[in-house]
Amino acid sequence: QVLSLPIVVIVHGNQDNNAKATVLWDNAFSEIDRVPFVVAERVPWEKMCDTLNLKFMAEVQTTKGLLKEHYFFLAQKIFNDHSASLEDFQSRHVSWAQFNKEILPGRGFTFWQWFDGVLDLTKRCLKSYWSDRLIMGFISKQYVCKLLSTEPDGTFLLRFSDSEIGGVTIAYVIRGKDGSSQVENIQPFSAKDLSIRSLGDRIRDLGQLRNLYPNTPKDQAFGSHYNSER
C-alpha cells in the first residue's frame, strides 16, 4: 500500500471545479501526520497567497507569479472589504466557506470558481501575454478608473472580468472635447472568442487603443503577438 495525494470521486463534469478546490485546500493546508480527512477550516491569508501563486504558476506554466498588488485585489474580493489596507489583510484568516462556498456579492459564483476560470483562460489563451507582463489582470474596475482617468486619450490596460468566469476585458480612456475623461470597458473576451481571433490581433483591430498603460505604444507592446494577415 502507498499513501496517495487527495482523491475526490465525482459523477459529473460540473463537479470538477469543486473537486479541484477540495484537493487544493487539502494539499496546501493539511498537516502531514494528521487524522485522515481532517483539514483546517481557516488558514492565514498569507498562506493562501502562497498557495494561489504556486497554483497559478504551475497551471499556466510561467515564471511570472502574482505581485503584491494582485494579492491586495484578491484579498478585497475574498473578504468583501474595500476599506482595509494591505497590512490589515496580512493578519487575517480565510475560511473554506469564503474560498469555495459563499457566493461573491452580486455574482453567481464563488471566489475559487472565479479564480479557476482565470487560471483556465490564462493557461489556454494568455500565457505569453501574462509572461510578458502585458496583462495587469487582478485589478478592480474602480482602481482602473483611478489609474486611467488622468492618462492621455487611448491609454488602455487589460484586466480579468469581475462579472464573468474566464473573461479578459480591455479598459481604455476617451477624452471629450472639453477635456473630461471617460473610462470604457470592452465586453469581456472568453477562451472561445480568443480561439477565433487572438488577443493581440483584437488589440490591433481596435483603433481607439493607442498606448498600453502607462505609456508603451500598443504596436511596441503587442507587435510580437500579432499574426501576419493574409
C-alpha distance (Angstrom), angle and dihedral (degrees) to the residues before:
residue distance angle dihedral
Q1 . . .
V2 3.78 . .
L3 3.78 134.1 .
S4 3.81 110.8 -110.4
L5 3.76 132.8 -155.7
P6 3.83 112.2 -96.6
I7 3.80 113.3 -66.2
V8 3.80 125.5 -160.5
V9 3.80 118.4 -166.7
I10 3.82 113.8 -145.8
V11 3.80 131.6 -177.9
H12 3.81 99.6 -159.0
G13 3.81 136.7 33.4
N14 3.81 92.0 -119.9
Q15 3.83 87.8 69.1
D16 3.80 91.6 58.5
N17 3.80 95.0 91.7
N18 3.82 94.0 53.2
A19 3.80 90.6 44.7
K20 3.82 90.8 54.8
A21 3.82 89.7 49.7
T22 3.83 90.9 52.9
V23 3.82 92.9 48.7
L24 3.81 92.6 46.0
W25 3.82 93.3 50.1
D26 3.82 91.8 45.8
N27 3.81 93.9 47.7
A28 3.77 94.4 46.6
F29 3.78 104.1 39.7
S30 3.82 111.4 25.2
E31 3.80 120.5 102.9
I32 3.81 116.1 -115.3
D33 3.82 94.2 -125.0
R34 3.80 95.8 37.3
V35 3.79 128.5 138.3
P36 3.84 106.0 -93.0
F37 3.82 114.1 -82.4
V38 3.81 93.7 4.8
V39 3.80 110.8 129.9
A40 3.79 130.2 162.7
E41 3.81 114.1 -92.0
R42 3.82 92.2 -150.6
V43 3.82 129.1 32.8
P44 3.82 134.7 -176.9
W45 3.80 113.0 -87.2
E46 3.81 89.8 -128.8
K47 3.82 90.2 60.2
M48 3.79 89.5 48.5
C49 3.83 89.8 52.9
D50 3.82 90.7 53.2
T51 3.81 90.4 48.3
L52 3.82 94.6 49.3
N53 3.80 90.5 47.3
L54 3.80 94.2 50.3
K55 3.81 90.9 45.8
F56 3.80 92.1 49.2
M57 3.81 94.5 49.1
A58 3.81 92.8 45.1
E59 3.81 95.8 47.4
V60 3.81 96.5 43.0
Q61 3.82 91.5 38.0
T62 3.78 94.0 -134.2
T63 3.80 134.6 134.8
K64 3.82 91.1 -143.3
G65 3.79 107.6 92.6
L66 3.79 133.6 -175.3
L67 3.81 119.0 -63.9
K68 3.80 131.5 -137.5
E69 3.81 92.0 -99.5
H70 3.82 89.8 51.9
Y71 3.81 90.5 55.6
F72 3.80 89.6 50.3
F73 3.81 91.7 54.9
L74 3.82 92.1 45.7
A75 3.82 90.5 50.1
Q76 3.81 91.3 51.6
K77 3.80 88.4 50.6
I78 3.81 99.9 47.1
F79 3.84 95.3 41.1
N80 3.84 94.0 37.5
D81 3.80 88.4 -133.9
H82 3.81 121.9 132.1
S83 3.81 97.2 169.2
A84 3.84 100.8 62.8
S85 3.81 123.2 93.6
L86 3.80 126.4 -124.8
E87 3.83 88.9 -102.3
D88 3.83 91.8 52.1
F89 3.80 91.3 57.5
Q90 3.81 93.5 50.6
S91 3.80 91.7 69.7
R92 3.82 95.4 47.5
H93 3.79 131.2 99.0
V94 3.79 123.9 -136.4
S95 3.81 121.8 -146.7
W96 3.79 131.5 -141.4
A97 3.82 87.6 -115.8
Q98 3.83 91.8 56.4
F99 3.80 89.5 46.6
N100 3.79 100.3 49.8
K101 3.81 115.0 -9.6
E102 3.78 109.4 52.8
I103 3.80 117.1 74.2
L104 3.82 113.0 -124.7
P105 3.84 112.8 -108.5
G106 3.79 111.3 -84.2
R107 3.82 92.5 2.1
G108 3.79 136.8 95.8
F109 3.82 97.9 -132.0
T110 3.80 143.2 59.9
F111 3.81 128.5 -108.1
W112 3.81 92.4 -101.9
Q113 3.81 93.6 47.7
W114 3.80 88.5 53.9
F115 3.82 94.3 45.1
D116 3.79 92.5 46.3
G117 3.82 89.1 52.5
V118 3.81 89.3 54.3
L119 3.81 89.5 49.3
D120 3.79 92.6 51.7
L121 3.81 94.2 46.7
T122 3.82 93.3 47.4
K123 3.80 92.6 46.4
R124 3.81 93.5 49.5
C125 3.81 103.4 36.9
L126 3.81 114.8 3.8
K127 3.79 108.0 43.7
S128 3.82 96.4 113.4
Y129 3.82 93.1 43.2
W130 3.80 91.4 50.6
S131 3.82 92.3 45.9
D132 3.82 89.3 52.2
R133 3.85 88.9 51.1
L134 3.81 91.8 -120.5
I135 3.82 92.8 131.3
M136 3.80 120.1 69.6
G137 3.80 85.9 -172.1
F138 3.79 107.4 162.4
I139 3.79 101.0 62.4
S140 3.81 133.0 113.5
K141 3.80 124.2 -112.8
Q142 3.82 89.3 -122.4
Y143 3.82 92.9 54.6
V144 3.81 90.8 46.7
C145 3.81 89.2 57.1
K146 3.80 89.6 51.1
L147 3.82 91.9 50.4
L148 3.79 97.8 44.5
S149 3.82 101.6 37.4
T150 3.81 93.0 82.9
E151 3.83 95.8 41.0
P152 3.82 128.3 99.5
D153 3.79 121.4 -88.6
G154 3.82 112.7 -75.7
T155 3.83 97.1 24.8
F156 3.80 109.0 142.6
L157 3.80 144.4 173.3
L158 3.79 137.4 -170.6
R159 3.80 124.8 -117.7
F160 3.79 136.3 170.9
S161 3.79 113.0 -103.1
D162 3.82 117.5 -102.2
S163 3.78 94.8 -162.6
E164 3.81 100.4 47.2
I165 3.80 132.9 48.6
G166 3.79 111.4 -119.0
G167 3.80 100.6 7.0
V168 3.80 134.2 131.0
T169 3.79 120.7 -158.9
I170 3.80 135.8 -168.0
A171 3.80 119.2 -132.2
Y172 3.80 117.6 -164.9
V173 3.79 138.3 170.0
I174 3.80 126.7 -118.8
R175 3.79 122.1 -168.9
G176 3.79 121.3 -151.0
K177 3.81 124.2 -140.6
D178 3.79 88.5 -96.4
G179 3.82 90.1 57.5
S180 3.80 95.0 -109.1
S181 3.81 114.9 140.9
Q182 3.78 129.6 -134.2
V183 3.80 125.5 -172.8
E184 3.82 115.1 -143.6
N185 3.82 126.5 -165.7
I186 3.79 119.0 -151.3
Q187 3.81 115.7 -138.1
P188 3.83 107.5 -88.3
F189 3.81 119.7 -94.3
S190 3.81 116.6 -132.3
A191 3.81 128.0 -153.5
K192 3.82 87.8 -97.2
D193 3.81 91.3 54.6
L194 3.81 92.1 48.6
S195 3.80 92.2 48.5
I196 3.82 87.9 59.8
R197 3.82 95.3 46.1
S198 3.78 123.5 3.2
L199 3.79 124.4 -117.1
G200 3.81 91.9 -114.2
D201 3.81 92.6 54.1
R202 3.80 91.7 45.8
I203 3.81 89.7 53.6
R204 3.83 89.9 49.0
D205 3.84 89.2 51.0
L206 3.81 94.1 54.9
G207 3.78 107.4 82.2
Q208 3.81 93.7 -171.4
L209 3.83 89.8 67.5
R210 3.80 111.9 86.2
N211 3.80 114.7 150.0
L212 3.79 130.8 25.1
Y213 3.82 107.9 -130.2
P214 2.94 124.2 -60.0
N215 3.83 99.7 17.5
T216 3.83 115.4 -51.1
P217 3.85 115.0 130.1
K218 3.80 107.0 -117.2
D219 3.82 94.7 -124.7
Q220 3.80 89.5 54.0
A221 3.83 92.6 47.9
F222 3.81 98.9 41.3
G223 3.83 103.6 21.3
S224 3.80 93.5 104.8
H225 3.83 88.9 54.8
Y226 3.83 96.1 53.7
N227 3.80 117.1 106.3
S228 3.79 117.1 -135.2
E229 3.81 107.4 -103.4
R230 3.79 120.2 -128.2
